[in-house]
Amino acid sequence: MDLHLTEIKNAHLFTEYLMSSGIKLPGSRNDDWEFIDARKDRVMARIKKDEKGIARFFICAALLGRK
């Protein structure tokens, strides 16, 4: 996992962070998904299923509160 990503335990809070940062929401929170900043070639947000199939949510903490 990328070291610059912070796990968010709450799916609704993850969605709020994405919305407040101007990132288009994924179609489903149950599928693997990434948002990559093309200018920095860096993952800014990610949804990844663990070994048990449970979705885990990650976001770049530096992104929070920015638009």
Secondary structure by P-SEA (a helix, b strand, c coil): ccccbbbbccaaaaaaaaaaaccccccccccbbbbbcccccccccbbbbccccbbbbbbcccccccc
